[in-house]
Amino acid sequence: MPKPPTTALIVGSGPTGLTLAIDLARRDIGVRIIDKSPRFPRSSRAKGPNPRSLEVLEDLGVIEQVLAAGSAPLPMRKYRAGEVIADTDPYAAARPTPDAPYDRPWLIAQWRLEEILRTRLAEYGVRVELGSELTGLAQDDDSVTASLTGGREIAARYVVGCDGGHSAVRKLLGVPFEGSTDEEQAMVCGDVELAGPDRGLWHQWFDEDGGVMLCPIPGTRSGWWFQASPETDAAGRPVPPSLESFRRLFAKHTRLPGELLTRAALLSSYRVNERLADRYRVGRVFLAGDAAHVHSIAGGLGMNTGIQDAYNLGWKLARTATGQAAPGLLDTYEEERLPIAARTLDITAERLRATLEAIKEPGGGLDSAVTPQTYGLEGGYHWSSLAPAGSTARLRAGDRAPDAPCADAATGAPRRLFEAFAGPHFTLLGFGPGTAQALRAAASAHGGELRTYAVTGANGANGAAAGGASHSVLADDGGHARSAYGIGPDEDVLVLIRPDNHVGLIAPAGDHRAVAAYLKGGALERA
Ligand SMILES: Cc1cc2nc3c(=O)[nH]c(=O)nc-3n(C[C@H](O)[C@H](O)[C@H](O)COP(=O)(O)OP(=O)(O)OC[C@H]3O[C@@H](n4cnc5c(N)ncnc54)[C@H](O)[C@@H]3O)c2cc1C
């Protein structure tokens, strides 16, 4: 008997594939994740999750591990001709706010983040199948057959290509990956061992003819991210990276002995590529992460955009696979995420230009790559068919749903909105007593897929809890929730939050029919 198909096959176990696998596994969706690599990578590559990705990682239940394994971003020390010119900290003024608990990116090597995600995935009984390279794809109306090297095949109802910039999935689908490669902006990178410099700083030596950047890798005693403009040979061609060339570059720009660099691994040459997939979906096959978009590392958005793609796709794929939504919901993945990738290409190109300009001047450095736009907290999917008209003084449907510190009205224990949102469900917030009946009606109509909360004033005053409510009550003692959601003290409003913590619907207090229409109609219509 042929095996029943896996629900979802994920190709590639980088940060994108692992995020998606966890998001599906926690929804009890049968998932397999394969990688062509024979072993797990130890490459440090991305320097860490930005504030929005930290919010995603909190929802996936790994935030404590990530924070413990990494560190806050380090102040930057800039040098010219080997002399210290300036110390700067682009995050010096950043502070957590009630609506955004993560005020800066977190420094953690990509391999370490992947290790944490794999451990979480294993808790659901899913392990990455290494040494499994996808070489072919065939699909019909019901399933996809993935061919692997060695003649193996995996049948799945859906396949997601999270297989990086050279994506085999994208090529097999014939999806164009238009854009450009800038041969001028080359860089060499690697993980190096180095004794000497202060590990509390990200050191940046820039001279007129190039530079070297060294950032300590958290959790290691002497490991550093090494980045530099490459050496060129007599013909002006870049010299391939090696320990010797790294030592020469290090000595040239730091004026320190090159021998301080004792080991260099995972060497790579890097050119700025700006490319965007033409489509994110062909039938039952999807693209996510670097498979769908690549751009400059200025602003540190590559891995982050992939994590956030996966978070957008996970709940939609799960809902469709279980028949809770018709396949049309899957079209909203491209509808929402492709414009975000296009904007990310613009942001990173702009940050690269700003950084290249800044380093021409003494004291300029990588802080020019950082702006609030690189935090991932701004904007929303306002154009989406999942974002009907509706707004408050601060929010529109489609926006990222803000956090707020509240308290459980029953116990008095602190409870943030993000804790109420965490998990695979939709969340309905009812601000003000006028929402009580709608909360009750929604709770009884939608059961487990929807959690309902009355958000009350101090000590439950003016709450919707009266009358034996079936919903929980959150005391918004400080008024932070009303403030973050832009709802005045006397306004009664319903706010429906999607499973990926974006605002789905903003509706008048008594309008539980609008909630039902949203959850069962339009793009979320049942299969
Ligand atoms: C030097 C360097 C520095 C970077 N710095 C940053 C940074 O500071 N911030 C940032 O956000 N991003 C940074 N990036 C980018 C970041 O590393 C990528 O954006 C991120 O890894 C993308 O994640 P992904 O999961 O989409 O793809 P990947 O991490 O590339 O994972 C793809 C996986 O798919 C597997 N695979 C490929 N083909 C197949 C196949 N046919 N079958 C099965 N498996 C396959 C691969 O083995 C790999 O494990 C950097 C990248 C580099 C190279």
The ligand as an SDF file (V2000), in Angstrom:
LIG
                    3D

 53 58  0  0  0  0  0  0  0  0999 V2000
   27.8860   36.1250    5.0650 C   0  0  0  0  0  0  0  0  0  0  0  0
   26.4370   36.3280    5.3070 C   0  0  0  0  0  0  0  0  0  0  0  0
   26.0190   37.2390    6.2710 C   0  0  0  0  0  0  0  0  0  0  0  0
   24.6640   37.4440    6.4940 C   0  0  0  0  0  0  0  0  0  0  0  0
   24.2660   38.3290    7.4490 N   0  0  0  0  0  0  0  0  0  0  0  0
   22.9520   38.5020    7.6910 C   0  0  0  0  0  0  0  0  0  0  0  0
   22.4920   39.3700    8.7230 C   0  0  0  0  0  0  0  0  0  0  0  0
   23.2950   40.0190    9.3900 O   0  0  0  0  0  0  0  0  0  0  0  0
   21.1510   39.4590    8.9620 N   0  0  0  0  0  0  0  0  0  0  0  0
   20.2370   38.7380    8.2210 C   0  0  0  0  0  0  0  0  0  0  0  0
   19.0110   38.8180    8.5080 O   0  0  0  0  0  0  0  0  0  0  0  0
   20.6380   37.9290    7.2310 N   0  0  0  0  0  0  0  0  0  0  0  0
   21.9720   37.7890    6.9560 C   0  0  0  0  0  0  0  0  0  0  0  0
   22.3850   36.9360    5.9820 N   0  0  0  0  0  0  0  0  0  0  0  0
   21.3820   36.2640    5.1900 C   0  0  0  0  0  0  0  0  0  0  0  0
   20.8360   35.0480    5.9100 C   0  0  0  0  0  0  0  0  0  0  0  0
   21.8760   34.1620    6.2230 O   0  0  0  0  0  0  0  0  0  0  0  0
   19.8250   34.4140    4.9820 C   0  0  0  0  0  0  0  0  0  0  0  0
   18.8940   35.3980    4.5940 O   0  0  0  0  0  0  0  0  0  0  0  0
   19.0960   33.2700    5.6830 C   0  0  0  0  0  0  0  0  0  0  0  0
   19.9670   32.1870    5.9100 O   0  0  0  0  0  0  0  0  0  0  0  0
   17.9380   32.7800    4.8250 C   0  0  0  0  0  0  0  0  0  0  0  0
   17.3270   31.7170    5.4820 O   0  0  0  0  0  0  0  0  0  0  0  0
   16.5610   30.6060    4.6600 P   0  0  0  0  0  0  0  0  0  0  0  0
   16.1090   29.6250    5.6740 O   0  0  0  0  0  0  0  0  0  0  0  0
   15.5620   31.2520    3.7740 O   0  0  0  0  0  0  0  0  0  0  0  0
   17.6600   29.9530    3.7020 O   0  0  0  0  0  0  0  0  0  0  0  0
   19.0360   29.2490    4.0500 P   0  0  0  0  0  0  0  0  0  0  0  0
   19.5090   29.6180    5.4030 O   0  0  0  0  0  0  0  0  0  0  0  0
   19.9390   29.4980    2.9040 O   0  0  0  0  0  0  0  0  0  0  0  0
   18.6630   27.7160    4.1310 O   0  0  0  0  0  0  0  0  0  0  0  0
   18.3890   26.9660    2.9720 C   0  0  0  0  0  0  0  0  0  0  0  0
   18.5910   25.4990    3.2870 C   0  0  0  0  0  0  0  0  0  0  0  0
   18.1240   24.7460    2.1800 O   0  0  0  0  0  0  0  0  0  0  0  0
   18.9930   23.6690    1.9500 C   0  0  0  0  0  0  0  0  0  0  0  0
   18.8320   23.2800    0.5480 N   0  0  0  0  0  0  0  0  0  0  0  0
   19.2210   23.9630   -0.5450 C   0  0  0  0  0  0  0  0  0  0  0  0
   18.8890   23.2990   -1.6650 N   0  0  0  0  0  0  0  0  0  0  0  0
   18.2820   22.1650   -1.2710 C   0  0  0  0  0  0  0  0  0  0  0  0
   17.7190   21.0430   -1.9730 C   0  0  0  0  0  0  0  0  0  0  0  0
   17.7060   20.9780   -3.3130 N   0  0  0  0  0  0  0  0  0  0  0  0
   17.1810   20.0310   -1.2480 N   0  0  0  0  0  0  0  0  0  0  0  0
   17.1740   20.0780    0.1190 C   0  0  0  0  0  0  0  0  0  0  0  0
   17.7110   21.1040    0.8180 N   0  0  0  0  0  0  0  0  0  0  0  0
   18.2480   22.1320    0.1370 C   0  0  0  0  0  0  0  0  0  0  0  0
   20.3580   24.2190    2.2990 C   0  0  0  0  0  0  0  0  0  0  0  0
   21.2680   23.1810    2.6250 O   0  0  0  0  0  0  0  0  0  0  0  0
   20.0420   25.1160    3.4900 C   0  0  0  0  0  0  0  0  0  0  0  0
   20.1930   24.4380    4.7230 O   0  0  0  0  0  0  0  0  0  0  0  0
   23.7280   36.7190    5.7340 C   0  0  0  0  0  0  0  0  0  0  0  0
   24.1510   35.8040    4.7640 C   0  0  0  0  0  0  0  0  0  0  0  0
   25.4900   35.6070    4.5560 C   0  0  0  0  0  0  0  0  0  0  0  0
   25.9270   34.6170    3.5110 C   0  0  0  0  0  0  0  0  0  0  0  0
  1  2  1  0
  2  3  1  0
  2 52  2  0
  3  4  2  0
  4  5  1  0
  4 50  1  0
  5  6  2  0
  6  7  1  0
  6 13  1  0
  7  8  2  0
  7  9  1  0
  9 10  1  0
 10 11  2  0
 10 12  1  0
 12 13  2  0
 13 14  1  0
 14 15  1  0
 14 50  1  0
 15 16  1  0
 16 17  1  0
 16 18  1  0
 18 19  1  0
 18 20  1  0
 20 21  1  0
 20 22  1  0
 22 23  1  0
 23 24  1  0
 24 25  2  0
 24 26  1  0
 24 27  1  0
 27 28  1  0
 28 29  2  0
 28 30  1  0
 28 31  1  0
 31 32  1  0
 32 33  1  0
 33 34  1  0
 33 48  1  0
 34 35  1  0
 35 36  1  0
 35 46  1  0
 36 37  1  0
 36 45  1  0
 37 38  2  0
 38 39  1  0
 39 40  1  0
 39 45  2  0
 40 41  1  0
 40 42  2  0
 42 43  1  0
 43 44  2  0
 44 45  1  0
 46 47  1  0
 46 48  1  0
 48 49  1  0
 50 51  2  0
 51 52  1  0
 52 53  1  0
M  END
$$$$
